[in-house]
Every structure is written in structure tokens, then in C-alpha cells.
Amino acid sequence: MIDKTEAIVLRIIPYSKSSHIVVWLTPEAGKITTIIKGALRPKSLFSGQYDLFYTCELLYYRKERNGLHIAKECAPIKIRRNFRTDWRASACASYVCDMFQRVSFPGGHQTELYELADLTLDALAEQSARTQYIFWFELHLAQLLGVSPHFNNCSSCKKKIPDGSIPVISFDNGGLICGECMRSESINTSKTKRLGPDIVSMIKAWQSAPSPRSLQNVRCSKNQVLALKDILGTFMDFHLDISSQSREKAFEIMELNK
């Protein structure tokens, strides 16, 4: 059966002297893997039609047996040329695609994941890499996966966090903890961390921001970046069991290029 879909290139793997295996994220079929036969031949019809971070229109033969489909045709919809010249943006895009490859799955509609990938890659390609874009992406990915950190009410007793209290996040419970619950024996204090009020305000604002583009004028201090990197990295690792080397490399490259 032949299927047609939009698809974002997440990964390209050499398969032979002339062929590639490509991992795609699609809105209708989730993550799919295709073989592109003869992709590297001089007169291949696929030459220049796909690359990392492209959004393409893909036509492929769906194979149910082993999950390795055969690409028939593809044409680029969004090339995102800036990733070829902006190495900071490219490093961030690599982390974003790495995360989608880890959390997406074959089969079933994953439209919201696809839209988040498309929106994040567009922002990185158009406006270069900003640390707040990565934090926005992680918060919205957590929302879609149902593990979004709670910052309005206590994640244990569900009561409103009193104004003026010192914010403490419990990675076990997935959000802020009130002082009363912190004093109870049910909270593992070794898996908690104090947050500055500025960090809480940033996270809450970014959780509701519809696009990373709305954060382009936000300025974060070095201490704020370090705190957000640590908190969100620990949260993602704890709740998604993902410790990404591509994340560390993206932040390292962004710092080196300043």
C-alpha cells in the first residue's frame, strides 16, 4: 500500500554504498523508518530532496512485516537553510530531533508531537539558538507527554502554595511542594531542590507561551540559565528516563559561541 504524508527528517543512517535509512516523524503514522534506495547515486531522483531537519512530502510503500518502509518519492516543503550555516542552531535542532526520536513511536496519530517539532525547528532556523527556546521546547514536550511540572498547587496535597513561601520542587512528585508536606515523612527530601521565585515565574510563563518566538526578547542571566538547565534536565531525566548527550552538547556549543 502506498501512503502519502508530511514528514520531518529526524535521522539519516548510511545503509549501503548507495542507500540511506531515514527516520521520520509524521502526524498520521507517528515515527516511521524508510529505506531510500539509490539515494547516493549521481542521478538519483532523491538528490537534494531530503536532509536532516527538512520537512518533506513523502510518498512511501508501507510494509507491515518489518516496519522498514520503502520511500517512493519525496519533495522538500521546508529546507530550513539556516541550519547549514548556524552551528549553534544546528546543535539545538539535533537535540530536538533526538528527543522526538526517543519519545515518538510507530503507528497512530501523533499530530501534536509533529506540530511541536515543526514549530520548534522553524523558530531555531529563523531566529537562531536561544537557551529559552530549548527550555520552552522541554516544557511543552513534557505537557504533551503528560508529565508537565506543576507550579500552581502543591503536587502532594494539591493545596495552593502560600504567597511568599520558598519554592521547592519535588522531582518525585512532579512539582512544587508546600512547607507542610516538606515536613512530612512521605517526601524524599534528597529528591527536592529549592528554586528562586524568578525561576518559577519563568517556567510558569513559558508553559503558557504558545510559541518560542514570543520568547525571543527574553534575557536570562548566566545563573538563571544554569538553574533552568539543571532543574529541567533533572526533571526530564527523572520522569522520562532520558539522559541526553545531545542536550549537553547543545548547551556546550551555545556557550562556546558566545
C-alpha positions as a printed Julia matrix, in Angstrom:
258×3 Matrix{Float64}:
  0.0    0.0     0.0
  1.23   3.49   -0.88
  0.89   6.22    1.76
  1.45   9.96    1.43
  2.29  12.24    4.33
  4.23  15.24    5.52
  7.32  14.13    7.42
 10.24  15.66    9.32
 13.67  14.05    8.94
 14.87  13.03   12.41
 17.85  10.86   11.48
 19.74   9.62    8.4
 21.68   6.34    8.61
 24.02   5.05    5.86
 22.76   1.65    4.72
 24.97   0.73    1.81
 27.23   2.45   -0.7
 24.21   3.99   -2.39
 21.29   3.89    0.07
 20.08   5.56    3.25
 17.75   4.58    6.05
 15.78   7.63    7.18
 13.78   8.04   10.39
 10.85  10.43   10.02
  8.23  11.96   12.29
  4.78  12.16   10.72
  1.44  13.5    12.02
 -0.63  10.49   10.91
  1.67   7.48   11.39
  3.99   8.68   14.16
  7.61   7.68   13.74
  8.34   5.74   10.57
 11.53   4.36    9.06
 12.12   4.14    5.33
 14.89   2.89    3.12
 15.78   5.22    0.26
 17.34   3.03   -2.37
 19.97   4.57   -4.62
 19.88   7.86   -2.73
 23.62   8.45   -3.21
 23.79   7.65   -6.91
 24.79  10.62   -9.1
 21.48  10.79  -10.96
 19.2    9.78   -8.09
 15.75  11.38   -8.08
 16.18  11.81   -4.31
 19.26  14.02   -4.63
 18.66  17.26   -2.72
 15.11  16.26   -1.83
 15.73  15.46    1.85
 18.25  16.17    4.58
 18.34  16.48    8.36
 15.67  18.82    9.76
 13.79  19.06    6.43
 10.02  18.88    6.33
  9.1   16.87    3.24
  6.14  15.49    1.38
  6.83  11.77    1.44
  5.33   9.0    -0.67
  6.23   5.51    0.52
  5.31   1.85    0.24
  4.09   0.77    3.65
  5.47  -2.6     4.77
  3.68  -4.15    7.75
  6.02  -7.08    8.25
  9.26  -5.5     9.48
  8.38  -1.81    9.78
 11.02  -0.77    7.24
  9.07   1.02    4.53
 10.32   1.89    1.05
 10.44   5.53    0.01
  8.99   6.09   -3.47
  9.19   9.87   -3.77
  9.85  12.87   -1.57
  9.95  16.61   -2.08
 11.08  19.3     0.37
  8.47  21.61    1.88
 10.76  23.36    4.39
 14.52  23.22    3.9
 15.49  25.41    6.87
 18.73  26.55    5.25
 19.99  28.34    8.38
 20.93  25.0     9.94
 23.66  24.64    7.28
 25.44  27.82    8.41
 24.45  28.35   12.06
 26.15  25.62   14.06
 24.54  26.67   17.35
 21.08  26.32   15.84
 22.07  23.01   14.24
 23.22  21.61   17.6
 19.89  22.59   19.18
 17.96  21.06   16.27
 19.93  17.83   16.71
 18.85  17.68   20.36
 15.21  18.4    19.44
 15.17  15.65   16.8
 16.96  13.25   19.14
 14.22  13.77   21.73
 11.43  13.17   19.23
 13.12  10.01   18.03
 13.18   8.78   21.64
  9.61   9.67   22.68
  7.64   9.08   19.45
  6.56   5.62   18.34
  5.38   3.87   15.16
  1.67   3.86   14.45
 -1.18   6.11   15.49
 -1.79   9.82   15.15
  0.82  11.96   16.87
 -0.23  15.28   15.41
  0.61  17.36   18.47
  4.15  15.96   18.67
  4.61  16.65   14.96
  3.33  20.22   15.32
  5.66  20.84   18.27
  8.64  19.55   16.27
  7.72  21.7    13.26
  7.2   24.84   15.38
 10.44  24.4    17.35
 12.59  23.73   14.28
 11.06  26.74   12.5
 11.94  29.02   15.42
 15.51  27.71   15.65
 16.01  28.04   11.89
 14.54  31.54   11.67
 15.92  33.15   14.82
 18.96  31.07   15.72
 19.52  29.28   19.0
 18.43  30.75   22.3
 18.55  28.84   25.55
 14.98  29.86   26.35
 13.83  28.13   23.14
 15.21  24.84   24.44
 13.56  25.34   27.83
 10.25  26.21   26.12
 10.53  23.07   23.99
 11.2   20.84   27.01
  8.27  22.26   28.97
  5.85  21.79   26.08
  7.15  18.32   25.3
  6.55  17.38   28.94
  3.0   18.75   28.66
  2.25  16.58   25.61
  3.67  13.52   27.34
  1.57  14.09   30.45
  4.43  14.8    32.86
  4.34  18.59   32.97
  5.73  20.03   36.24
  3.06  21.57   38.5
  3.83  25.07   39.78
  0.48  26.43   40.96
 -0.56  24.0    43.7
  1.33  21.62   45.94
  1.92  18.44   43.95
  1.37  16.35   47.09
 -1.64  17.8    48.98
 -2.93  19.85   46.0
 -3.34  22.98   48.13
 -2.32  26.39   46.8
  1.29  27.27   47.52
  1.22  30.2    50.01
  2.48  33.52   48.68
  5.93  34.4    49.93
  6.96  30.81   50.66
 10.28  29.47   49.39
  9.59  27.41   46.24
 10.77  23.81   46.48
 10.36  21.3    43.67
  9.99  17.59   44.36
 11.15  15.54   41.38
  9.39  12.52   42.89
  6.04  14.32   42.99
  6.48  16.26   39.77
  6.11  19.82   41.02
  6.27  22.29   43.89
  5.83  21.11   47.48
  4.36  23.2    50.28
  6.17  23.61   53.58
  3.71  21.38   55.45
  4.24  18.48   53.07
  8.01  19.05   53.13
  7.96  18.41   56.87
  6.07  15.13   56.44
  7.89  11.82   56.21
  6.29  10.98   52.86
  8.53  13.38   50.91
 12.0   12.22   49.9
 13.97  15.4    50.6
 17.01  14.07   48.71
 14.95  14.46   45.52
 13.94  18.07   46.12
 15.52  21.37   45.17
 14.92  24.98   46.18
 14.04  27.34   43.35
 14.27  31.08   43.08
 10.96  32.93   42.61
 12.31  34.22   39.27
 12.79  30.65   38.04
  9.25  29.68   39.0
  7.86  32.77   37.25
  9.81  31.99   34.08
  8.7   28.37   33.95
  5.04  29.24   34.55
  5.11  31.94   31.85
  6.84  29.67   29.33
  4.43  26.82   29.95
  1.6   29.05   28.7
  3.55  30.72   25.86
  2.09  29.47   22.53
  5.35  29.73   20.57
  9.08  30.01   21.27
  9.09  33.11   19.08
  7.36  35.02   21.87
 10.47  34.49   23.99
 12.98  35.99   21.55
 13.44  39.18   23.6
 13.72  37.4    26.96
 17.11  37.77   28.61
 18.32  35.18   31.1
 21.29  35.68   33.38
 24.02  33.06   33.5
 22.8   31.88   36.9
 19.23  31.58   35.62
 20.36  29.53   32.62
 22.37  27.2    34.85
 19.44  26.77   37.26
 16.92  26.1    34.47
 19.28  23.71   32.72
 19.76  21.73   35.92
 16.11  21.71   37.01
 14.56  20.83   33.64
 17.32  18.35   32.79
 16.8   16.55   36.11
 13.02  16.63   35.66
 13.18  15.17   32.13
 15.65  12.51   33.21
 13.52  11.58   36.23
 10.12  11.41   34.51
 11.1   10.28   31.0
 14.17   8.26   31.96
 16.14  10.17   29.32
 19.62  11.49   29.87
 20.57  13.04   26.55
 24.17  13.61   25.48
 22.83  15.72   22.61
 21.33  18.11   25.2
 24.67  18.57   26.92
 26.39  19.11   23.57
 23.8   21.71   22.5
 24.31  23.76   25.67
 28.08  23.37   25.42
 28.12  24.67   21.84
 25.81  27.58   22.67
 28.15  28.59   25.47
 31.31  28.24   23.35
 29.99  30.52   20.63
 29.24  33.47   22.92
